[in-house]
C-alpha cells in the first residue's frame, strides 16, 4: 500500500466475549498493542446467551466509531492497528463503501478449504492466501470482525449461540449494499481444534439458511450453506463416524503460552510483526 502512516489517528473499541479469564489474559490481552500504553477501549463481555447479543450491547456503549470484535484466544501483532488504518484509507480513497472487515474470509471461487488472508490457527498451522491489498470476499471468519458503528450494522439478535454470526453480519452488509473485505494483516488464533461440530453449530446453520435463502449457496470459512445441504450431510456423516469410533472430540488443545509458541516457530515469528 502506498500510504504509510506514522501513527494511528483513530481510537478503536475492541470487544471480546470472554468465557475464561486466564485464556483472555494469556492471549488477546497479551497482544503487543495492549501491553504498553494505548488509547483504545476494551469491552469485555461475559455471560451473554449469544455472540450477537454480546456484540450488539457493546456497539451500544462503545465510545469509538471503529469497533473490532475478536475472540479471547486471538493475538494481534504490533502492526495490526496501522495495517487496519492503511486498509481503511485504501478503501475510502477508492470510494468503496465497506461494511465489514476481517482477517480471514472466503468467496465462491476461493476453492474448498482455501481462505483469503494469511493467519495461524493452532492445530492447522499457517494457512490462507497471503494478500497485499484488501480483498473483496463473500463472508468473514469470526476470529476478527471490524465495523463502523455509524454504518448502523448490527448482529442478528435472533441468531442463537456463538456460531456463524460473522457470516450473518456479512450478509446483512450485503443486503445494505456494503462490501466485505479481508485486510492484509496477520493474526494468531490459539484455538482448541474441534473434530466434531457441536449441535449448536447446526442450529446456526439452519437459522442462516432460512434467513438468507435468496443468497444460497453461502460460502463460509467452515461450511457451505446450500440448497441441498451437501456440506452439512458430509459433515454429519463424518461426525457420526467419529462418534461410533469413539475418537476424541478435540484434535489439538490451545497452548497455554502462545508468546512462547511464537518464539519457537521462526516462520510464525517473522509473520507476527
Ligand atoms: Mn477462538
Boltz pocket constraint, residues with backbone or C-beta under 6 A from the ligand:
constraints:
  - pocket:
      binder: B
      contacts: [[A, 71], [A, 72], [A, 73], [A, 74], [A, 189], [A, 190], [A, 191]]
      max_distance: 6.0
